[in-house]
């Protein structure tokens, strides 16, 4: 018997001993031949709603249950709940790993990858391999520096505070990266028992909510995929990698947790057929559709594109994820308008500065701050997702509509525009930009209207984005493999990522925008002539021009 099989059997025995229910219809199998490590498979037909396995809350590893918390008469618990979710679970899991056979989770811990060589995520790619992914924005989210920052916060200071000085030697930076990666890819966010209602239990699936809010410090780790040349894909990681060092567990309504067996399920955005549910006392994996004998049981990591699946979990779906998108950098949009303004107004001394000023006004718009209740950061963000089949973020649509409308307004009366950009007319310029913001928002919100100029700007920005990609990707010359395997070269994997991103961009050029509503069957946006919107936006200016003209005639 191989070491892999031996560890699997010991883990399964541990599960049967510790879990309340294990369905006879499921079995843990060795799927390394498919580059999927261990996985859960149906050995008999399973009906939608059936419970696959069930266990009490004390079987998961988190701050409530970990051995580290129990030390020093409750003093450690007070320290740990004052930390953030990531910090606390890293320390708790590190202590369990250090305990080895003394840990009550030892059979579970043994099946988790614990060597850097078992990782295929971007955190562990070489610099020259990462270059294959340029210009994908996924390269901005690897976050080696943030990992090092967190390590130096916890080691050695908190090892000493928690009265486990022996963990200082055990928790090297290399080990820290491994443990952080395990948590990133394997962990679940499990609500505290007291905050769960009966209705939430029926509908709850732990990976559906990103419960860690965007923060000043982003804790970005690679995630594990392989063990013994295999690839253990994890179940319901919550998909959230943004981490605020100022937050602490004491103020949260959930605990980041390692959940045995639930994380043995592989994931697929199209094939998901089971999700994790929990109530006050227990957790349960349930089938969300009928599963036939011989079919693998899949969980999901959430709606992630291949670039994020690769970054977090070290594999990709072919030909693409069901939730594919590409990030469009804000800089690309602003550069487009700086060039466009410069060409449209060659006699304006510093046209690019006008674009910067417009952007600043949009950022600081009181109207948008009060109106966009669901968008804390406003519409100016670092990157905008361009989804497959022509779906765009509302923030992106509004941003382009504002800029294209302002450009059209200024082109309609060059002398007026030149007066506006003079320093003495700064307030008048700001007032007009703010008025345009209001009008564009109202038209989008009330009538879902965009203009021909908007469509032209969108097309040109997308073309600019596509032109940043390698020629073979732009021209569709890369041929996809039939299936994913760990033997794929890094270059081939990168080409798949880039091809998926370019496909999202080309969808826009091929007429997928505006997309069609699933409910009405009609386009989500109406395209109108620019003059109709400009007449609305310029109404006050035209009235003022008329008054001035009338005064001159009277004089």
ZAMARGU-4260 file (C-alpha; in steps of 0.2 Angstrom, whole numbers, plus 5000, padded with zeros to 4 digits):
<rodrens>
0) 5000/5000/5000 | 5007/5017/4995 | 5009/5031/5008 | 4996/5041/5000 | 4983/5027/5001
5) 4988/5023/5019 | 4986/5041/5024 | 4969/5041/5015 | 4963/5026/5025 | 4969/5033/5042
10) 4959/5049/5038 | 4943/5040/5033 | 4944/5029/5049 | 4946/5045/5059 | 4931/5053/5050
15) 4920/5037/5054 | 4925/5038/5072 | 4922/5057/5074 | 4908/5061/5063 | 4890/5059/5067
20) 4885/5053/5050 | 4894/5047/5034 | 4883/5042/5020 | 4886/5024/5013 | 4884/5032/4996
25) 4900/5042/4996 | 4919/5037/4996 | 4935/5046/4996 | 4945/5041/4981 | 4963/5043/4974
30) 4960/5055/4959 | 4979/5059/4956 | 4977/5051/4938 | 4966/5066/4934 | 4977/5078/4943
35) 4964/5080/4956 | 4972/5072/4972 | 4959/5065/4983 | 4940/5068/4980 | 4923/5062/4985
40) 4913/5051/4973 | 4896/5044/4973 | 4896/5025/4974 | 4876/5025/4973 | 4864/5037/4966
45) 4861/5052/4978 | 4845/5062/4978 | 4845/5081/4979 | 4844/5086/4997 | 4852/5071/5004
50) 4865/5073/5018 | 4882/5066/5013 | 4890/5068/5030 | 4887/5078/5046 | 4898/5082/5061
55) 4898/5093/5077 | 4906/5110/5078 | 4921/5104/5089 | 4927/5093/5074 | 4933/5109/5065
60) 4949/5118/5068 | 4946/5136/5074 | 4949/5148/5088 | 4935/5140/5098 | 4942/5122/5097
65) 4960/5123/5094 | 4972/5116/5107 | 4982/5133/5108 | 4966/5142/5114 | 4964/5130/5129
70) 4982/5134/5136 | 4985/5145/5151 | 4968/5145/5159 | 4959/5155/5146 | 4973/5168/5144
75) 4977/5162/5126 | 4959/5164/5121 | 4958/5182/5125 | 4974/5185/5115 | 4968/5176/5100
80) 4951/5184/5099 | 4960/5200/5099 | 4968/5196/5083 | 4961/5195/5065 | 4954/5179/5058
85) 4969/5175/5048 | 4982/5178/5061 | 4973/5168/5074 | 4970/5153/5063 | 4988/5153/5057
90) 4994/5152/5075 | 4981/5139/5080 | 4985/5128/5065 | 5004/5130/5067 | 5002/5123/5085
95) 4992/5108/5079 | 5005/5104/5066 | 5019/5106/5079 | 5010/5094/5091 | 5010/5081/5077
100) 5003/5064/5084 | 4997/5073/5100 | 4985/5083/5090 | 4967/5076/5089 | 4967/5081/5071
105) 4983/5072/5067 | 4975/5060/5054 | 4967/5075/5045 | 4983/5085/5046 | 4993/5071/5038
110) 4983/5072/5021 | 4986/5091/5020 | 5001/5097/5009 | 5014/5104/5020 | 5029/5106/5008
115) 5032/5120/4995 | 5036/5108/4982 | 5017/5102/4983 | 5011/5119/4978 | 5006/5125/4960
120) 4999/5142/4965 | 5006/5158/4958 | 5015/5162/4975 | 5027/5148/4971 | 5030/5151/4952
125) 5047/5158/4948 | 5049/5176/4942 | 5052/5171/4924 | 5037/5160/4924 | 5026/5174/4931
130) 5031/5184/4916 | 5021/5173/4905 | 5006/5180/4913 | 5009/5198/4908 | 4999/5209/4906
135) 4986/5200/4917 | 4981/5210/4932 | 4982/5193/4942 | 5001/5198/4944 | 4996/5212/4955
140) 4987/5201/4968 | 5001/5188/4973 | 5006/5198/4988 | 5023/5191/4994 | 5026/5207/5004
145) 5010/5206/5013 | 5014/5189/5019 | 5031/5194/5025 | 5023/5209/5035 | 5011/5197/5043
150) 5024/5185/5048 | 5035/5198/5056 | 5020/5204/5066 | 5016/5186/5073 | 5034/5179/5075
155) 5041/5179/5088 | 5030/5191/5097 | 5014/5181/5098 | 5023/5165/5101 | 5030/5172/5116
160) 5013/5180/5122 | 5004/5164/5120 | 5017/5155/5130 | 5023/5143/5116 | 5041/5149/5113
165) 5045/5132/5105 | 5034/5138/5091 | 5046/5152/5086 | 5058/5139/5079 | 5045/5128/5071
170) 5036/5143/5063 | 5049/5148/5050 | 5044/5159/5036 | 5043/5145/5024 | 5032/5135/5035
175) 5022/5151/5038 | 5018/5153/5019 | 5013/5134/5018 | 5001/5136/5033 | 4994/5152/5026
180) 4991/5144/5010 | 4982/5130/5017 | 4970/5141/5026 | 4968/5152/5010 | 4963/5137/5000
185) 4955/5125/5013 | 4946/5136/5025 | 4928/5140/5027 | 4920/5155/5036 | 4908/5147/5048
190) 4895/5158/5057 | 4895/5158/5076 | 4881/5146/5082 | 4871/5160/5091 | 4869/5170/5075
195) 4861/5156/5064 | 4843/5156/5061 | 4833/5140/5055 | 4830/5148/5038 | 4849/5152/5037
200) 4853/5134/5040 | 4842/5128/5026 | 4849/5140/5014 | 4867/5143/5020 | 4882/5138/5010
205) 4898/5143/5018 | 4907/5149/5002 | 4894/5161/4996 | 4898/5176/5006 | 4915/5185/5007
210) 4914/5191/5025 | 4931/5199/5026 | 4929/5217/5020 | 4941/5226/5008 | 4955/5233/5019
215) 4971/5243/5019 | 4982/5228/5020 | 4979/5214/5008 | 4984/5197/5014 | 4987/5187/4998
220) 4994/5170/4998 | 4996/5156/4986 | 4986/5140/4989 | 4990/5122/4990 | 4985/5110/4976
225) 4995/5094/4977 | 5001/5080/4989 | 5013/5067/4984 | 5012/5073/4965 | 4993/5074/4967
230) 4982/5088/4969 | 4970/5090/4983 | 4958/5103/4978 | 4949/5111/4992 | 4930/5113/4995
235) 4923/5130/5000 | 4937/5142/5002 | 4927/5158/5004 | 4937/5167/4990 | 4941/5182/5001
240) 4959/5187/5002 | 4958/5204/5008 | 4963/5206/5026 | 4962/5221/5038 | 4975/5220/5052
245) 4964/5232/5062 | 4949/5219/5063 | 4948/5206/5077 | 4938/5190/5079 | 4930/5198/5095
250) 4920/5209/5083 | 4916/5196/5070 | 4900/5185/5068 | 4910/5170/5061 | 4926/5160/5063
255) 4938/5155/5049 | 4939/5136/5051 | 4948/5121/5044 | 4934/5108/5040 | 4939/5090/5038
260) 4932/5080/5024 | 4922/5095/5017 | 4939/5102/5010 | 4942/5085/5002 | 4929/5089/4989
265) 4936/5096/4973 | 4928/5111/4965 | 4921/5116/4948 | 4911/5131/4944 | 4900/5121/4931
270) 4899/5104/4940 | 4896/5110/4958 | 4883/5098/4966 | 4885/5099/4985 | 4887/5113/4998
275) 4891/5114/5016 | 4877/5119/5028 | 4878/5122/5047 | 4866/5125/5062 | 4869/5129/5080
280) 4877/5112/5084 | 4883/5104/5068 | 4889/5106/5050 | 4883/5095/5036 | 4887/5093/5017
285) 4871/5091/5007 | 4868/5087/4988 | 4861/5102/4979 | 4856/5091/4964 | 4854/5073/4960
290) 4871/5064/4959 | 4872/5048/4949 | 4883/5033/4954 | 4901/5035/4949 | 4900/5054/4948
295) 4912/5065/4958 | 4905/5076/4971 | 4910/5094/4968 | 4910/5110/4979 | 4913/5127/4972
300) 4925/5141/4977 | 4913/5154/4971 | 4911/5164/4955 | 4930/5166/4951 | 4938/5167/4934
305) 4953/5155/4929 | 4966/5168/4934 | 4959/5168/4952 | 4957/5150/4953 | 4975/5148/4947
310) 4981/5161/4959 | 4972/5154/4974 | 4971/5135/4970 | 4984/5131/4957 | 4974/5124/4943
315) 4962/5130/4929 | 4946/5124/4921 | 4945/5121/4903 | 4941/5129/4892 | 4936/5142/4905
320) 4928/5146/4921 | 4909/5148/4921 | 4912/5165/4929 | 4926/5172/4918 | 4931/5190/4918
325) 4946/5201/4915 | 4952/5216/4925 | 4953/5232/4916 | 4965/5244/4925 | 4959/5262/4928
330) 4975/5269/4921 | 4970/5262/4904 | 4954/5271/4904 | 4962/5287/4910 | 4976/5286/4897
335) 4963/5284/4883 | 4954/5300/4888 | 4970/5309/4890 | 4975/5305/4872 | 4957/5308/4866
340) 4956/5325/4875 | 4973/5330/4868 | 4968/5326/4850 | 4951/5335/4852 | 4959/5350/4860
345) 4976/5353/4853 | 4976/5371/4858 | 4972/5368/4876 | 4989/5369/4885 | 4987/5354/4896
350) 4972/5344/4891 | 4978/5328/4901 | 4977/5338/4917 | 4959/5342/4913 | 4956/5323/4913
355) 4964/5322/4930 | 4953/5336/4937 | 4937/5327/4930 | 4943/5311/4939 | 4946/5320/4955
360) 4929/5328/4955 | 4921/5311/4951 | 4931/5303/4966 | 4925/5317/4978 | 4907/5318/4972
365) 4895/5321/4986 | 4881/5316/4975 | 4888/5299/4971 | 4893/5296/4989 | 4876/5299/4995
370) 4867/5290/4981 | 4878/5274/4979 | 4874/5266/4996 | 4881/5249/4990 | 4897/5256/4983
375) 4908/5262/4998 | 4923/5266/4986 | 4912/5276/4973 | 4914/5272/4955 | 4933/5276/4954
380) 4942/5260/4958 | 4959/5253/4953 | 4952/5239/4941 | 4935/5235/4933 | 4929/5218/4929
385) 4924/5214/4911 | 4914/5199/4911 | 4911/5186/4898 | 4896/5189/4887 | 4897/5208/4888
390) 4893/5210/4906 | 4900/5226/4913 | 4901/5233/4931 | 4889/5248/4933 | 4903/5258/4940
395) 4912/5256/4924 | 4897/5260/4913 | 4894/5276/4923 | 4912/5281/4922 | 4913/5280/4904
400) 4896/5288/4901 | 4902/5303/4912 | 4918/5305/4902 | 4911/5303/4885 | 4897/5315/4889
405) 4909/5328/4895 | 4920/5326/4880 | 4905/5328/4868 | 4899/5344/4878 | 4916/5352/4877
410) 4918/5348/4859 | 4901/5356/4856 | 4908/5374/4861 | 4927/5375/4861 | 4927/5393/4866
415) 4916/5389/4881 | 4927/5374/4886 | 4943/5385/4885 | 4935/5398/4897 | 4930/5384/4909
420) 4947/5377/4910 | 4955/5393/4915 | 4960/5395/4933 | 4947/5409/4936 | 4933/5398/4930
425) 4938/5383/4940 | 4922/5383/4951 | 4911/5384/4935 | 4920/5369/4928 | 4917/5359/4944
430) 4899/5364/4944 | 4897/5358/4926 | 4906/5341/4929 | 4895/5338/4944 | 4879/5342/4935
435) 4885/5329/4921 | 4888/5316/4935 | 4870/5318/4941 | 4862/5318/4924 | 4872/5302/4918
440) 4868/5293/4934 | 4850/5297/4933 | 4849/5292/4915 | 4857/5275/4919 | 4847/5272/4935
445) 4830/5277/4928 | 4831/5272/4909 | 4848/5262/4907 | 4853/5273/4893 | 4871/5275/4885
450) 4876/5284/4870 | 4884/5281/4853 | 4900/5290/4860 | 4900/5279/4875 | 4900/5264/4863
455) 4914/5271/4853 | 4925/5275/4868 | 4921/5257/4875 | 4926/5250/4859 | 4943/5259/4858
460) 4947/5256/4876 | 4944/5237/4874 | 4955/5237/4858 | 4969/5246/4868 | 4967/5232/4882
465) 4968/5218/4869 | 4983/5226/4861 | 4993/5223/4877 | 4992/5204/4875 | 5004/5194/4865
470) 5001/5192/4847 | 4997/5173/4847 | 4984/5176/4860 | 4976/5191/4851 | 4975/5181/4835
475) 4968/5166/4844 | 4983/5155/4838 | 4985/5146/4855 | 4976/5129/4855 | 4968/5123/4871
480) 4973/5106/4878 | 4958/5094/4880 | 4960/5093/4899 | 4969/5101/4913 | 4984/5091/4920
485) 4998/5095/4932 | 5010/5091/4917 | 5005/5106/4908 | 5019/5119/4906 | 5018/5135/4915
490) 5018/5144/4898 | 5003/5134/4892 | 4994/5137/4908 | 4998/5156/4906 | 4992/5156/4888
495) 4975/5148/4894 | 4973/5162/4907 | 4977/5176/4894 | 4966/5168/4881 | 4951/5168/4893
500) 4954/5186/4897 | 4955/5191/4878 | 4939/5181/4875 | 4930/5192/4888 | 4937/5208/4879
505) 4933/5202/4862 | 4915/5198/4867 | 4913/5217/4869 | 4919/5220/4851 | 4909/5206/4844
510) 4893/5214/4850 | 4889/5206/4867 | 4887/5223/4874 | 4873/5228/4879 | 4870/5211/4886
515) 4852/5203/4885 | 4842/5202/4902 | 4838/5184/4907 | 4821/5189/4913 | 4815/5201/4900
520) 4825/5195/4885 | 4828/5213/4880 | 4845/5222/4880 | 4850/5229/4897 | 4854/5246/4890
525) 4847/5257/4876 | 4859/5266/4865 | 4854/5284/4860 | 4861/5298/4849 | 4873/5309/4859
530) 4863/5325/4855 | 4848/5319/4866 | 4859/5317/4881 | 4870/5333/4877 | 4854/5343/4876
535) 4849/5338/4893 | 4866/5341/4901 | 4869/5357/4892 | 4852/5364/4895 | 4857/5377/4908
540) 4872/5382/4897 | 4861/5385/4882 | 4848/5395/4893 | 4863/5406/4899 | 4869/5408/4881
545) 4852/5413/4876 | 4850/5426/4890 | 4867/5433/4885 | 4863/5434/4867 | 4846/5443/4871
550) 4855/5456/4882 | 4867/5459/4867 | 4853/5461/4855 | 4844/5473/4867 | 4860/5483/4869
</rodrens>
